[in-house]
Every structure is written in C-alpha cells, then in structure tokens.
Amino acid sequence: GLRHHERDELAVLELRGRLRAGSRYVLQLDFQGVLKEDLVGLFLTRYTDQGRSSMLIASLMEPTYARRVYPCFDEPAMKSIFNIRIVHDPSYVALSNMPAIDVSEMKDENGSLWTVTTFNTSLKMSTYLTAFVICDFDYVTRTERGNEIRIWARKEAIRNGYLDYALNITGPIFSFLEDILNISYPLPKTDLVALPEFGAGGMENWGLLTFQELSLTCLPSDKFISRKALTALIVSHELGHQACGKNSWFGNLVTMNWWNDLWLNEGLASYFEYLGATFVEPKLSLDKIFYDHVVQPVLREDNEIVRSLSESEDKIKGSFSLMSLFDSITYNKGASITWMLSGFLTENLFIKALTSYLKEFSFSNANQDDLWTHIQMVVNAQDEVQLPASVKQIMDSWTCQNGFPVLTLNLTTGTIRQEQFLSKKNRKSTDSNNNTWIIPISWMRNGSSQPLVWLDKSSKVFPEMQVLESEYDWILLNVNLSGYYRVNYDRVNLKRLAHLLENDPKAIPAVSRFQLIDDAFALAQSGYIQIETALELTKYLAREEELFIWNMVLSNLIPENLESTLKNYEVYPLLKKYLLKRMLPIYHYYAGFIHKHVDALEDDYFALPYLDKLFATACWLGLQDCLTLSSELYAKWMDNPEYKIPFLIKGTVCCYGVAEGSDKEWNFAWEMYAHTDSTEEDKEILLSAMSCAKESWLLYRYLQYGVSDILFSSNYTSTVILNVVTKDIGHHIAWEFVTENWPLLSERYGQELLNDVLKVMGRFVNTDVQIQELQVFYNATLEEDEREVTTQLLEFTKSENIERRKLLIKVASWLEKNADD
C-alpha cells in the first residue's frame, strides 16, 4: 500500500514481503496532478495577446515543486537523466530542457487529434531544473558559437521588437562567461521564455530559462541605460547558472548537496550577473551599482535577520520554510561575500579556482567546503597572495555566523577593534557575543592606497595607522567596499574626513563617500555614535554630483515616515534652509536637462530610479523653481493630453501640479486616471498625485470616490486611503473619514484595511490624548482578539514616537547651529 505522510511530504510504500538482494524490482506508479493558476509546479496562466485572450502552461519547480508534477526523489543531490514527452493541442508548441527530436500526431478515443513532442534525453541534473512550457508564442533567434538561442514571447511583444535587446545581449554574455570560466556550454540550444505572469524574476532551468515578461522586455524606443541594465542583470544572473551548473557555485552543472548551501548557487550567479551586465553595457559603473543594489540594502537588513548564510540542514528542516531561503541574505549577502573573496584573492586567482572547482564537480554535487578546498589549492600554488588563515577558516567566519562586524579605528593608538554590528534593540537584549570575523581591510592614507591588512582577532594594533601629525592626515578603511562590514572612526579622523569632503570631495572615491556617510547614519541609528557626527558629513553636499549618494543621504535625512512628523515641527524650516542651499547645484544641473533635452540623460544610470526623489524633495522643501516647473509641465499636459511629461520626474510633476492647482487640475488627473489608455504605471502615479491636493474638500471628495463601487475596484480603496493619510493635511481628514464610515469599510474590507490604516495612523500619534482617542475607537469597533494586537501596535508606536521626538530635537539644534554655514 501507499500512504502519504503530510508533514514531512513523504510517500511511504509498504511492501508485502522482504526484498531480496541482487533481484531487480520495477515500481510503477499512476500519478495525477492538478493544473492550477498558482504559478508553482506545473501551472496555467491566462493573458491577452493581440487583443485576444489566450492561455499557456509553464512550470516552476524550485525548490520542491517537481514532486507536484511527477513522482520523484525531489532532492538537489539526487540527479538523473530525463526522457520527456509531451502530448498537447496541435496549435501549441511544447518546450522543455532539451531540443525536440520528434513531433508526431495521435488520435484519442474521441477521434480528436493531438501532437506528441518527444525531447532528447537530458544531461544528468536535479529535479528542480526540469522545465516545461506549452504555449502559442512567437520567437526571435540567433546562434552563438553553435548554441541556438531563441527568445519566446507573446506575438505582439515579438512583433513590436520588445525582445530584441534581450536577444542582442544573451549570446555575448554566454560567450563572456564561457571565456572567463573556460567552460563550454554543454547543451545544443537555449530557450528563454517571457511569461506574462511568473512567481520569480527568472528561473535557470537548464536549457529552458523562464522569466517574467517585464524583466525581459525593453521598448526599442527606450534608450535609457537603467531600463536596459535591469534586463542585462537578470539575463546575466540566470545565464550564470547555465554556465556553471546549479550546485557548483552556479548550479546546473554542479549542484549544492542540499538547500542550505543555496547561497553558493545564488551568490555566485549574482556576482557574475554584475560582471556579465557591465560587460555588455560598459557604460555601467560596476562598483557603484553593486554597492547601491546589493551591498547597502543587505547591510540594512542583516542585523535583524536571524540566520547565517549557510545554516545546518537540521536547523533548516526544523525551523525554516525552504521558500524563506530565497531572500536577500542568500542573494545579496552571498554576492557581497563573493565580491569580498574575489577582492582579497584577486580576480585572477578566484576565477582560476572556480574553473578547477567546476571541472571537478561537473554533473555532481558539492558544498561550500569543496569550494574552499579548491581555492586553497590555487592559493598554495603561488606566493603573491598571502592569507592569515586557511580559506575555510576565513570564509566560515562569514558564512556560518549571523550578521557582520563593525570595525572601530582609533588614530591615536592605531588600534582597530571589531564587534558584531547590532541594532539598538538587539544590543540591549543580547549579551555581547564574542563573534569574531577574519577581516580583509583595504585602506588609503591621504589619498594613496596602502597594502591590504587583516584583522583576525577582536582587536589589533597597526602601527602604520597611528596618524597624529597634521590635520590633513586622514585614513579611510574598506576602500570601495571591498569588505562586507561597517566602519566607525574616532572623533579626530571623522573631523578630518568631514573637512576633506568640504575641501576636496573627489579625494575620496564615490563608492567610499557613499559608504562613509551611510555607515555614519547606520551607526547613529543603532546608537554607536551621535546623530550630530553623521550630520557633520553632510555639510559638503553642495559639491556632491553623484545622484546615488544624494539619494542615500535624502533617505537617511528624510525617511518616508518622517515627512509627516517633520512638517508640523520646528525641524522643517531649518531643514529647508540647510538642505535647499546644498541641493541647488545638483537640482539646477538636472533641471537644465528636463527643460532642454531629457534624452541626454539616457546614459545616466541613476537618473531613472533616483531623480524623482531629488525633485520631490526640492518641491517638498518649497523650492520655487521646482514648484513652477511642475505647474508648467502639468499645464502643458492639460492643454494637450498627447504631451508627454518627462517620465523621469512624472510622479513629482503630477503631485505638485495638483498641489499648486485647484479643482481644475485635480479633475484633470481624475479624468486621465479613468482614461482607458493609461498604463498601470501612470495610474499609480495619478492615484498618488490626487492625494497631493492642498484643499481639504478635494481630499474628502477623493476619499468618497475611493469607496464608491462604481469608480474603483476594491483593491484600490486602501491605496486611496493610505495615500491621503500620509499627506500633511490629509491624515486628519482620512482618519475622520475612516471613523465615520467604519461600518461600511469594515464590512467591505475588514481587518486588512484597518491594520494598514492603523500602522500609518500611528505615525501621527504624538500625545497621550491622541493615543486615548485611537484606543476608544478600537474598543468600540474591534473584536477582543484584534484589540490586543492593535494595543501593542499603539504602545510600540508611542515609544517609537518618543524616540523620534528626542532625535528630532537633536537634529533641530544641530541644524540651527549649522544652517548658515
């Protein structure tokens, strides 16, 4: 008999008698699976193409969905060859990992005709890499070094040239990876499929890569490098898996022994994704993008998340869902640590070691220790690069411990010490754990690079870093972010660095400026240093030309949830004075392009993601030029709906066009929102812009529109309410609206809406009286079990607001002293 063990996902076979050694037994299973529209396993998707509605079937097996599609031992270490045959409707094409070797037809018992597509036997691989797509798509194709590359997509997307860019870069990235790793790609063909809906950005099924359509498509008219780069990055990431097999480092050729070493696949593929993308788009600055996209975001999260890169198998089986491993720790921390490893080994030795590792483990499985062994062999065979410990000891300190270190340098003594970087609340609650890392430190003194040093214990004196003499003597650690850690300096050095930034900011490389300031704000937030110390580093900003640095500074100085508290508070006028003076040069530089020739910004990678934030901040701080510009461009659009507002700052222009206007401007936004032709992106921008109105009655009317059935689908209602709640004059209006209409709202949207609104409302609760008001409302409207959660939320908000108050008072008094500098 066959029993199903639900919790462990096991099928248990009970045999009638004992098996005899040496005999051959054949097991035959009937297997049926359900085809759902749930984006996992084998799934169905509906979409429109050329105005007609169509369907397709595709698969996503990683990590453990193959068992929903065919009976198998669904573990990455168990590899097999696969013979695949698909029976399908004749008007569709069937794709799998290997090329089709036979297409024939058959009749079923009702006399209907079916097509049978048979595929070549696959290479030896893990179950999660098998893939199937049955679709009515067109494709574009070209051959690179004998490997036929086809990109499949909806007919209209192919016809409009949306996939040409992806096709142009796929071959070159393949060749780049083959050359750098000295491995030739083992399959005769590669298909890339753009799925209208997909649960991941991309999936590296061997020979049949699947992507979200959005990730693969570029409009031929869109010359902006930032749009192209997103496609280049995702294609490059998935090809990184192809080149190297999936459980080696990169997965398909060599596979991890088990999911706890997933980071080997993903971290490596993420590292090569950046090398590949900058190879096909040489205008991209590798280190800026890598820091901005990969390192900085994960440093922000890594002190909160309670797992290391490589956890033990037992711990994962006991406490994590496998899906939770597909997160920024696996991808971004994995890539950051790979970057650091490549940095201290030199890229040359790193690639050499990888190549030998991939050769040895191809078509089999490996874990991180196998990789360390290969790197060690390469290190031992040369004498240029000297390491303070074995590769395994160094790397285990980064992959087997949670979090990361913060280094503190004392210039007077030349001492550097390390401790684990923790957030404020974690520092209070944990005893100081004695985690130490073996840390490579790249550094510069007075602008010239120094030889790499290592910190391999909790603190160490570096006589070469004792720098006292003149105030022009400065030291910078972790240059260009070669290591995965934060750095803190003593007062003396920080003063000198702040001084240097004011006199000659370019003496410090851009990535290091970013890092210096970002580290300072993160250290202040966690209570290692005072906020004033971080603010000192912002005085030079009038000379900062890098948009990605400005973006980081603004998100530290004006976090989104502070806008509301700042505006009604003494900080706002001071911040306005201090910041606007410093923003003018970069604001005018970009405003010039907006006025004259916005296309000239197409090679400016950070313009697309960050320019809107810069302009929004200038307008929010009341810069007249910004408000006028917004009104003018918005008026142009009102005069002629064919006119296109420069998309780089469309969000800001629409918001402040409405804010500076009256009901005429608001009504126009509403009309354009309701217009059938407007894209999703435009709808979102307009939905938000309508909440920028400065007249209370317009906001009230907007909220009423928001709950009326006829005008909105219900999933937009909470967006409308939240948009209004987060605006200065909006939060009172929205709160009154929610309380007055609670019976209707609660019946229609229930808990979820209330929770969203409450979370945001909490930001505006500053006094005990306000907290009581909320409490009274909760008690009147909520069930008992819900009250508890919301009361906790209120308590938490209250203490957060007290903290924020204290911080704002400090910031205010610092700004007062420094506003005129």
N, C-alpha and C positions, 0 to 999 in steps of 0.2 A: 504493500500500500504506500501511498504518498501523502505525507502531512505537510502542512505549511506552518512554519514557525514565524509568526508575525513579527515579534520584536526584533529578532536577530536577522530578519529577512533570509531565512533558510528554508529550503525544501528538504524534508527528511524522507529518505527511502527506507522502507522496512523490507528486508528480504525474507523469503520463506525458509531458506536453508543457508548453510555456510558456503562461502565461495572457496573454490579450490585453487591453489597457486598454480600458475602456468596455464590455466584454462583461458579461453577467450570468451568474453561475455558481450552481448550487444544490448545497449539500452535504447529503447525507442520511446519518445515522448510525444504526445499530442500537445500542441501549445496554441493558445489563442490569446490575443492581446486586444485591448480596446483602443480604438483610434479617437483621441480626444483633441480638443483645441487648447491644450495646456502647455504647449511649447517644450515639453520634455519627452524623452523616449522617442517613439515614432508618433508624429502629431500632424494634425490637419490645420491649414491656415486658409482663410478667405481673404481676398484682396480685390482691388479693381485694376484693370489694365485696359487702356484704350476705351474707357467708359463702360466696359463690360465687367460683371463680377465673375471672378474665377476662383479656383481652389488649387492648392498644391499639398503634397505630403513631404515632410522633411524629418530629419532626426537630430537629436542632441543626446548623446549617451553619457557624457562626463558629468559627475563621477560614476554613478551606479545605476544608470537608466537602461543599459543594454539588457539587463535581466527582465525589463518590461517588454522587450521586443523579441528576444529569442532565449531559449533556455541555455544558460552558460555559467561557468565559474567566473563570476564577474569581478575579478581582482586584477590590478595592473600587472602583477608579477606573472600571471598566467597568460602566456602568449600562444597564439595558434595561427595557422593559415586558414583563410576563409574562402569557401566557394559559394558565391552568391548568385541567385537567380530571382528575378522579379517579374511577376505576372501583372500586367497593367492594361488600362484602356489604350487602344491604338493611337488616340490623338495626343497622348502624352509621351514624354521622353523619360527614361529611367536612368539615374546616375548612381554610381557607387564609387568605392575607393579605386578600383581598377578599371581599365578600359573594357568596353563591351566586346565580347568575341563572337557573339551570335545573337541574331534577332530573328525569331520565327513567330508563327501565329498558331493559336489553338482555339477550338470551339468548346464552350462549356455545355452542360446538358440542355440548356435552353436554346442552344444554337447561336448564342452571342459570340462575337469574335474578340479574342484577347491577344495582346502582344506579349511574347516571352523574351525578356532580355537576359542573357547569360553573361556573366563577367569573368574575366581571367582570375585565376587563383591569386589571392593576395599574398603579400610578404607576411612574415611572422610578426604579429602585432597584438596589442592588448585589446580587449573587448571595447573599451570606451572610445577607441579610434575608428570603429566601423561606422559607416555612414550610408544613408540612402536619401535620394531626393527624387520625387516623381512630379514633374511639372510641365507646364506648357510655356516655356521660356524661349527667348532667342539668346544667341551668344555672339561675342566677338572673340577673335582668336589670333594668336601668333605663336611661332615656335622659337624657343630659346635653347640653343645647344642641344637640339634633338628632343627637348621636352615640350610637348604640345600644351600650351596654356590656353584654356578657354574661360571666359567670364560670362556667366549666365545671369539674366535678369528679366524683369518684366519687359515685354516687347516695346512699350513706349519709352522706357528708360534706355534701352539699347538704341532705339531709333533716334532718340534725342542726343545721343553721344555722352550720356551721363557716366558711362563706364570706361570711356576712352583713357582717362587719366590712370585709372587703376590698371588697365591693360599695359599702358606705357611703362609703368614702374615695376610691374611684377617680375618680368624677365630680368631686368638689371639687378634687382635686389637678390633674386635667386643666384645669379652669377657671382655677385659680390660675396654672398655667404659661402658659396661653394669654394671660391678662391681663398677667402680668408681662413676657412676651416679645412681646406684641402680635402674635401669630401665630395664625391659626385653623387648627385641625387639619384636614388635607386628606382624611381618609378618612371614609366614612359609618358605619363600625362599628368596634368594638374588641372582640376576644375575648381573655379571659385564661384560660389553661388550667392547672389544678393537676395536674401529673403525679406519680404515685406515686414514680417514680424519674426523676431528671434530673441531668445532669452539671454543671449550673451552678446558681446560686441562682435566676437568672431570665435570660431572653433576650428582647431587644427587637424580635423580628421585627415588621415593620411591620403593624399591624392584627391580629396574632395573637401575643400575648405568652405565652411559656411559663414556668412556674415549677415549683420543687419544691413538692409539696403542702404540706410543712411550713412553707414560707415564707409561704404564702397563708392558712393556716387559723388561726382563733382560736376557742377554745371560747366559746360565748355566756356560759357561767358564769364565764369567766376575766376579771376586771375589771382585772387588773394591767397598768399602762400599759407596762411593759417588754416584755410579750409583744406588745401591740398595736403598739408602736413598731417592732418588727422587721419586721412586715408593712408598716406605713406606709413604712418606709425602702425596702424592696425594691420595692414598687409604685411609689413615687415615683421611684426610680432608673430603672426601665425606662420609665416614662412620660416622664421627662426626655428619653430618646432619641426617643420618639414625637413630642414636641412639636417637636423640632428637627432631625430628620433625622439620619442617622448620620454624615455626615462633615463636618458642620459642626462645631459642637462636639459636637453631641449625636448625630449620626449618621444618622438615617434620611433627613432632608431634605437635609442637607449631609453628605457623607461624606469621611473622610480620603482623601488621594490614595493613601497606602499604609499598611500596618500600623505603620510606625514612628511615625506620628502618632496611634496608637490612644489615647494618653493624652488627646487633645483630646476624643474621644467620652466616654471613661470618666471622666476627671477632671471634666469639666463635668457629666455626668449625676450623678456622686457629689456634687458641690457642690449641685446643685439638689435632690438626694434629701433633703438635710437641711433645705433651705428648705421643700420640699413637706411633709415629715413634721411639722415643727413648725407648719406652717400648719393641718394637720388635727388635730394634738394640741398645742394651745397650752400645755399644762402642761409640755411637754418644754423643758428649757433648752438652746437651740441650741448655745451655745458650749461648755458642759460636755461634752455628748455628742460634739460634733465633735472636741474635743481628745482625749477619752478613747478614742473609737472609731477616729479617723482619724489625727490628727497624731502622738500619742505612740507608737502602735505602729510607725509607719513611720520615725520618727526612730531608733527602736531598731534597725531593720534597715538603714537607708540607708547606714550607714558600712561595711557588709560587702559590699553588693551592687555588682557591678562594671559597672553600666550607668547611663546617664543616662536621663532621661525620653524625650528624642527622639534616638534613635540614627540614624545614616545607614542608608539602605536596604541599602547594600553590606555594612555591618558585620553587620546582622541576617541577611541572606541567607547570609553567610559563617559566622556563629558561634552564632546563637541559634536555638532552635526557636521557631516563631511562638507556640506554646502558652505558652512561658515568658514571653511579654509580658503574659499575663493575670495579673499578680501585684500585690502591694501597692504596688510603685513606680508602676505605671500608674494604679491606682485611688486609693490613699491619698495618694501624693505629688502626683499630678495634682490631686486635690481640694484638698490643702493649699496648693498654689501658686495655684490658682484663688481660694481664700479670701483669700490674701495680696494677690493682684491686685485683687480686689474691694475689699479693705480700703483700699489706698492710692489707688485711683481714686475711691472712694465707690461704693456700690452703684448709685446713680442713674446715674452715667456708665457703669459697667460694663454694666448692663442695656441702656442706650441703644446702646452699641457692639455688643453681642451681637445686638440686634434688627436693626441695619443689616447686620451680617455675615450673619445667617441669611437676610435678604431677598435679598441679592445672590447668595448661593451656593446658593439652594434648588434642589434636584434636580441639583446638580453636586458637584464635589469641591473640597476646599480643604486647605491645610496650615497649620501654625501661623503662618507669616509673613502669610498672608492675614488671620488674626485680628488680629495685631499692627497691621497696616495700618489696619484698621477702628477699632481702639481709638485709634490715633494721630490719625485724623481727628477723632474725638469730642473728644480732649484738646485738639487745636489750635483747636477751635471755641469754647473757653471759657477763662476765666482764673482760675477758683477754684483748680483743682488744678495745681500746677507740678511737673514731673518733672525730675530731674537729668540725664536722658539720654533717648534715644528709647525707646519702649515695647519695640521689638525688642531693643535692647541690654540693657535691664533684664531682660526675660524670657528671652532666650537664656542669660544667666548662670545662670538657674535650671534651664532645660530641657536645655541642651546640655552641662553639666558634671556629672560624678558627684558624689554626696554633697551636703553642705551645710556652711555655715560655723559656727564658734563665735566669738562676739564677747567680747572681754575689756575691761571698763571699769575705768579707773584714776581714782578720785575725786580724788586729789591733783592730777593734771595735767589731768583732763577728757578724756583720750585714750581712744578706742575703737579696738582693732585687731581684724582678722578673720584667721582661718586656717581651712583645711579641718579639720572635726572627724574624727578618725581613731581607730580602736580601738587599744589598746596594741600589738597585734602589727603592725598596718599602719603605726603610727608608726615602729616600729623599722626596718621593711623598706623604706619609701619615702623618697626624698629629698624635702625639703619642696618640694611643687609650689606654684607661685605662683598657684593659682587665686584669683581674687577675684570676689566677687559684688557686685551693686549692691543695697544692702540698705535697705529702709524700716524705720525704728526708731520705734515708738510708745513713749512713755515717760511716767513720772509722777515727780513730786518731792514728797515729803511728802504723798502722797495726792491731789495735784491733777494732772490731765492736762496735758501740755505739747504744743506743736505738733510734728507729725511731722518727724523729721530723716532725712537719707540718708547712708549711708556708701558712697562709691563708689570708694574705693581701700583699700590694705591697712591704713592707719591714718590717723586724723584727730583733730584736737583740737576739742572742743566746749566753748568757754569756759563755756556755761551749765550744764555738768555738773561744774564744779570746785566741789566741795562740801566745805568743810572745817569750818566753824564749830563747830556743836554736834553732839553725838552723836545728836540727834533729827533730823538732816538725812539723808534717805536718798533713793536713786534706784532706780527699777525700770525695766528695759528690756523691750521686747517685750510690752507690757501686753496681757492677754487673748489672747496668742498670735496677734498679727496677722501674724507673720512665721515662715517656715519655717527656724528656726535655734535653736541653744542659746546661753545667755548665761552668762558667767563674770564674777565681780566680784572686786575686790581685798579683802584681809582686812578693811579698815576698813568697807567697805559691807556685807559679809556679816555682820559682827558686829552692825552696826546693824539689819540686816533680821531677824536671829535675835532680837534684843532686841525689835523691834517686834512680831514674831509672838507673843512671850510676853506682851506688854502689851496688844496690840490686834490680834489676827489679822485681824479683818474690815477693817482699813485696806487690806489687800491683797485684791483681788478673788479669788474662789475659784479660777478657772482659773489665775490668776497664782501663787497659793500652790502649786498642783499642779505648775506648770511650774518654779517656783523650786527646789522640793525634788527633782523628777525630774531636772532639769538637774544639780543638785549631785551626785546619786548617779551619773548617767551620766558626769560629768566625773571623779569619783573612780575609777570603774571603768576609765576609759581613761587614768588617770594624770595628768590635768591638775591635780587638786587632791588633798589628803589626805582619806581617808575621815572623819577626825575633823571636818573642815569641814562635810561633809554631815550628820553626826550632830548637830552643833550646831543644825541647823534642825529637829530632831525634838523638841526639849525642850518646845515649846509644845503638843504634841499633845493634852493633856488638854482643851484648848479648841477642838479641831477637831471640827466637827459633820458634815463632809461625808464621806459614805461612799466616794465615788470617790477622795478624797485618801488616806483610810485604806488603801484597797485598794492604791494605788500605793506607799505607804510600806511596808506589810507585804510586798509582793512584792519591794521592794528590801532590806528588813532580813532577811527570812526567805525567800530564794528556795527553790523546792521542793527543789532538790538539797542545800540546806544543812541541812534539817531533820535528816537522818541524822547529819551530822558535828557539828551543834551539840549534839545531845542528850547525847553522851558527853563533853562537853568543858566547859571552865570558862565558856564564854560563856553556856550555857543558864541557870544560876541568876541570872546578872547581868541577862540579857535579860528574864527572868521578872520580876525586881523592877522594872526600869526601865519595861518596856512595860505591865505589868498596871496599874500606878498610872495611866498615861495612858489606858489603854483603858476603865477603869471607867465614866466618864461616858457614852461612846457605847454601850458594851455594855449598861448598865442602861436607857438610853433605848430601845433596840430590844428588850431582853428584856421590857420592860413591854408592848410590843405583842404579843409572842409569847404572853405569859400571858393578856392580856385580849382583844385584838381585832386579829388579824393582818390582817384586811381593810382596816384603816385605813391600811395601808402601800401600798395599790394605786396611789397617785399618786407614790410614791417610786421614781423610775425605777431608781436604782442598787441598790435592796434585792434585787431578784431576782438580778442577776449577782454581787453582792459581799457580801451579808450572811453567806452560808455561810462565806466565807473569814474574816470577822471572828470569827464564833463558833468556827470550827475553831481559830483561833489562840488564842483565850481558853482553850479546853479544853486545847489542846496545852501552853499555858503553865501549866496546872494550876489555873485559876480555879475554886474550889469551886462557885460558883454555877452555872457553865456545866456542870460535870460532873453536878451534881444535877439540873439542868433536863433534860439529855439522858437520864439514867436514868429520871426521872419520866415523860417523854413516851414513852419506849420501853416502859416498863412498861404505860402506858395502852394502847398498841397491842397488847402481848402479851395483855392482858386482853380486848381487844375488837378483833379484826382489821379491823372496819369503821371503827375510829377512824382519822382522818387526821392524821398528824404534819404540822405546818405545813410546806408544801413549801419555803419559803424557806430552812429550815435542816435539811431532812431528812437530807442527807448527814452533817452533823455529829452529829445526834441518833443516827442508826443506828450510826455509828462508835463514839461514846463510850458508847452504850447497851451495845454488845457489849464494849467495853474495860472498862467498870466492872463488867460482869456476869461470869457464869461459863458453863459449858457450856449452861445452860438458855437464856440469851439468844442464844448462838451458834446453838443448834439451831433457835430460832425464826426467826432470819434465814435459815437454810438452808431451812426449810420455806416461808417466804414467797418465797424466790428460786425454789424449784421450783414454786411455785403457778402454774397456767396463766394466771391472770388478770393477773399483774403485768406492768406496762408495761415497755418497753425501759429507760426512764429509771430505774424502780425497780430493775430487775435490775442495772443498772450500779452504783447506789448500794449495793445489798446485796452485790454481788460485792466491792466495795471494803471495806465495813463488816466483812465476815467476816475480813479480814486485820488488823483493829484489835485482835483478841483479845490479852490480855496473858499467856495461858498457852501455853507452848511446845507442849504436846501438841495443843492445838486447832489451832495453826497447822500442825503436822505433818499432822494429820488432813485439814485443808483442802487441803494440797498433794496428799495422796493422792487425795482426791476429784477434784482438778483433773486428774489424769492418767487417771482411770478412764473408759473409753469410755462406760459406761452413763450417767454423770451429766452429762457436758459434751460439747458439740460441740468439736472440737479447737481452733477459733479462740479459745476462752476459756482454754485451758490457759496460754498465755503471759501472759494478763492476770492469772490467779491467781498465777502465779509472781512476776510483776513487782510485784503489789500487796504480796506478802509481803516480797519483797526490800527494798522501800523503807521498811519499818517498822523501828523501833529494834531490837526483839528478833528481828525476822523475818529480817534479812539472813543471819545465821549459819545459821539453820535452812534457809532457802531454798537457800543455797549448798551445804550438806551434801546436801540433797535432790537438787539438780541433779547433783552429782558422783556420788552413789550410783546415781542412776537414769539416768546418761548414755546407756548403750546403748539403753534404751527410748526416751528423749526424742529422741535423735539420729536413730533410725530413723524415729520418727513425725513430728518437726517439723523436724529437720535444722538447717541453718545459721541460718535466720532467728531462731529462738528463742534459740539460743546468743548470737547477736550482740546481741539485745535485753538478755538477762540480763547479758552481759559489760559492756555500756555502763553498766548501772546498778551492777553489782558494783564497777566501777572507782571509784565514789564512796567506797566503804568501804575502799579500799586506801590505808593511810596509811604503812605501813612497808615497808622493802625485803624483809623476811621475807614479808610478805603477798604482795608482788608476785612473789617467787620461787614461792610456793605456786601462784599462778594460772598462772605460766609452766610449771611442771611439769605441771599439769593440761592446759594447751593442747597441750604437746608430746606428751602421751600420747594425746590424743583427736583432734587436728586433722590434716587433710591439710596437706602442706607449704605450698601456696599460701595457705591460710587462716591459717597461723601468722604469716605476715609481717604481715598486716593487724592481727591481734589484738595482736601485739607492739607495733606502732606505737600502737595504742589504749592499751596499758598505759603506754608511755613518756609519751604525751600526758597521760594521767590522772595519772601520777606528778608531772609538772611542774605540772599544774593544782592538785593537792593541796598541793604545797609552797607555791604562791602563796596558796592559800586559807588554809593554816595561818598564814602571815605576816599576812594580812588579819585573821583571827580574833583573833590575839594583840593587834593594834592595837585592834580593836573591844572586846575584853575589857578592855584597860587604860583605854580611854575610859569604858566603862560603869562600871568600878569607881570612877572619879573622880566620875561624874555620877549614879550610881544614887540618891543621896539628895536630889538637887535637887528 
